[in-house]
Amino acid sequence: MSSYIYTMYQGADPSSGWVMNDPIFKKKPTLGSCVPNIRRNVKVGDWIFVISGRIKSDRQYVVGGFRVEEKINQLAALERFPELIVRRDEAGRILGNIIVQPDGTQNPDDNHSNFERRLENYIIGGDPIELNAPAEVKQSRDETLSTLSRLFGREGNRPFDIIGRARTLDVEQVGQMRSWLEGIKAQHA
């Protein structure tokens, strides 16, 4: 099993107004262009969990996770999910996680230099667990460090101290992570 937990980049905190554009937690969660190494290594049936990026005003937290159901390329993703093409909203924020245009060229709103490396392994998931209600986010912020410490047998003052940028999880750790997240959702339902 190649399940992963990873930390998003600085400022990527959905509870502080950042728009969650990759991964996208919907009925069919997707991970389209970020963390190409994780997208390449995961297999169908594996899980991907996400930790918010650092912000000055609060602690990082586990945002959620999902099970990998399919891996396709960006053009196939565009055909199936045209609403997820990268674009800017009225405020100039990036939305969507499909970085390719219909003709196969790089979307002009995608400013990363490693375009070719990110074309394969678009992840379509299932069984999403996302913490987005204020009480869920607060509990996750309060418990993330202790949960990660328990799962990985390592102490730290921030998620990076425990998992680095990303870390694999075994089957037991995936089960524990899912139980913890589902427990938070159940407490605040």
C-alpha positions as CSV (number, residue, x, y, z in Angstrom):
1,M,0.0,0.0,0.0
2,S,1.3,3.5,-0.9
3,S,-1.1,5.7,1.0
4,Y,0.2,9.2,1.8
5,I,-0.4,12.2,4.0
6,Y,1.1,15.5,2.8
7,T,1.2,19.2,3.7
8,M,-0.1,21.8,1.3
9,Y,2.0,24.9,0.7
10,Q,2.1,28.0,3.0
11,G,-1.1,29.9,3.1
12,A,-3.2,27.0,1.7
13,D,-5.7,26.9,4.6
14,P,-9.3,26.4,3.5
15,S,-10.8,27.6,6.8
16,S,-9.0,31.0,6.4
17,G,-10.5,31.9,3.0
18,W,-8.1,30.0,0.7
19,V,-10.0,28.3,-2.1
20,M,-9.4,24.5,-2.1
21,N,-8.3,24.0,-5.7
22,D,-6.1,20.9,-5.5
23,P,-7.2,18.6,-4.1
24,I,-10.9,19.3,-4.6
25,F,-13.2,17.6,-2.2
26,K,-16.5,17.0,-3.9
27,K,-18.7,14.0,-4.4
28,K,-15.9,12.8,-6.7
29,P,-12.7,14.2,-5.1
30,T,-9.8,14.9,-7.4
31,L,-6.1,15.6,-7.2
32,G,-4.9,17.0,-10.5
33,S,-1.6,18.8,-10.6
34,C,0.0,19.1,-7.1
35,V,2.4,16.5,-5.6
36,P,3.2,14.7,-8.9
37,N,5.4,12.2,-6.9
38,I,2.5,11.2,-4.7
39,R,0.1,10.9,-7.7
40,R,2.6,8.8,-9.5
41,N,3.1,6.4,-6.6
42,V,-0.4,5.8,-5.3
43,K,-2.4,2.9,-6.5
44,V,-6.1,2.3,-6.8
45,G,-7.4,1.6,-3.3
46,D,-4.7,3.7,-1.5
47,W,-5.7,6.8,0.5
48,I,-4.4,10.4,0.3
49,F,-4.8,12.7,3.3
50,V,-4.1,16.4,3.3
51,I,-2.9,18.8,5.9
52,S,-3.5,22.6,5.6
53,G,-0.6,24.9,4.8
54,R,0.9,27.1,7.4
55,I,-0.7,30.4,8.2
56,K,0.5,32.9,10.9
57,S,-2.8,33.1,12.7
58,D,-3.5,29.4,13.5
59,R,-2.2,25.8,13.7
60,Q,-2.3,23.5,10.8
61,Y,-4.9,20.8,10.6
62,V,-5.8,17.6,8.7
63,V,-8.3,18.8,6.2
64,G,-9.4,15.4,5.0
65,G,-8.7,12.5,2.7
66,F,-10.1,10.2,0.1
67,R,-9.5,6.8,-1.5
68,V,-7.9,6.6,-4.9
69,E,-10.4,5.1,-7.5
70,E,-8.8,6.0,-10.8
71,K,-5.7,7.5,-12.4
72,I,-6.1,9.1,-15.8
73,N,-4.3,11.8,-17.8
74,Q,-5.2,15.5,-17.8
75,L,-7.0,15.4,-21.2
76,A,-9.2,12.6,-20.1
77,A,-9.9,14.5,-16.9
78,L,-10.9,17.6,-18.9
79,E,-13.3,15.5,-21.0
80,R,-15.0,14.1,-17.8
81,F,-14.8,17.2,-15.6
82,P,-14.7,20.3,-17.8
83,E,-15.9,22.4,-14.8
84,L,-12.5,21.7,-13.1
85,I,-10.3,23.4,-15.7
86,V,-7.9,25.9,-14.1
87,R,-9.4,29.4,-14.3
88,R,-9.6,32.6,-12.2
89,D,-12.6,33.8,-10.3
90,E,-13.7,37.4,-10.0
91,A,-11.3,38.0,-7.2
92,G,-8.4,36.6,-9.2
93,R,-8.1,33.3,-7.2
94,I,-7.2,30.1,-9.0
95,L,-10.0,27.6,-9.3
96,G,-9.8,24.1,-10.7
97,N,-7.1,21.5,-11.0
98,I,-7.0,20.5,-14.7
99,I,-4.0,22.3,-16.2
100,V,-4.4,21.4,-19.8
101,Q,-6.4,23.1,-22.5
102,P,-8.4,21.1,-25.1
103,D,-5.6,21.3,-27.6
104,G,-3.1,19.7,-25.1
105,T,-1.2,22.9,-24.3
106,Q,-0.7,24.3,-20.8
107,N,-3.5,26.4,-19.4
108,P,-2.2,30.1,-19.2
109,D,-3.5,30.3,-15.6
110,D,-1.2,27.4,-14.6
111,N,2.2,29.1,-13.9
112,H,4.2,26.0,-12.9
113,S,7.3,25.1,-15.0
114,N,7.0,21.3,-14.8
115,F,3.9,21.0,-17.0
116,E,4.9,17.8,-18.7
117,R,5.5,16.0,-15.4
118,R,2.0,16.9,-14.2
119,L,0.0,15.6,-17.2
120,E,-0.3,12.0,-16.0
121,N,-1.8,10.5,-12.9
122,Y,-4.8,12.8,-12.4
123,I,-6.4,11.2,-9.4
124,I,-10.2,10.6,-9.1
125,G,-11.2,9.5,-5.7
126,G,-14.1,8.2,-3.6
127,D,-15.2,8.0,0.0
128,P,-14.1,11.7,0.7
129,I,-13.8,12.8,4.3
130,E,-13.5,16.6,4.5
131,L,-13.5,18.7,7.7
132,N,-15.1,22.0,6.8
133,A,-17.6,23.0,9.4
134,P,-16.0,25.4,12.0
135,A,-16.4,23.0,14.9
136,E,-14.8,20.2,12.8
137,V,-11.8,22.4,11.8
138,K,-11.3,23.6,15.4
139,Q,-11.2,20.0,16.7
140,S,-8.8,19.0,13.9
141,R,-6.6,21.9,14.7
142,D,-6.6,20.9,18.4
143,E,-5.9,17.3,17.7
144,T,-3.7,17.1,14.6
145,L,-0.3,17.2,16.3
146,S,-1.2,14.6,18.9
147,T,-2.9,12.3,16.3
148,L,0.2,12.5,14.0
149,S,2.5,11.9,16.9
150,R,0.5,8.8,17.9
151,L,0.4,7.5,14.3
152,F,4.0,8.0,13.5
153,G,5.6,7.6,17.0
154,R,7.3,11.0,16.8
155,E,6.8,14.3,18.6
156,G,6.9,17.7,17.0
157,N,5.7,21.3,17.3
158,R,4.2,21.3,13.8
159,P,3.2,18.7,11.2
160,F,6.5,19.1,9.3
161,D,8.4,18.0,12.4
162,I,6.5,14.7,12.3
163,I,5.9,13.9,8.6
164,G,8.2,16.3,6.7
165,R,6.4,17.4,3.5
166,A,4.8,14.0,3.0
167,R,4.9,10.5,4.5
168,T,3.5,7.1,3.6
169,L,0.9,5.4,5.8
170,D,0.4,1.7,6.2
171,V,-3.0,0.0,6.3
172,E,-3.3,0.3,10.1
173,Q,-2.4,4.0,10.1
174,V,-4.9,4.6,7.3
175,G,-7.6,3.0,9.4
176,Q,-6.7,5.0,12.4
177,M,-6.7,8.3,10.4
178,R,-10.0,7.5,8.8
179,S,-11.5,6.6,12.2
180,W,-10.3,9.8,13.7
181,L,-11.7,12.0,10.9
182,E,-15.0,10.1,10.8
183,G,-15.2,10.5,14.5
184,I,-14.9,14.3,14.2
185,K,-17.5,14.4,11.5
186,A,-19.9,12.3,13.6
187,Q,-19.4,14.5,16.7
188,H,-20.5,17.6,14.8
189,A,-23.2,16.1,12.6
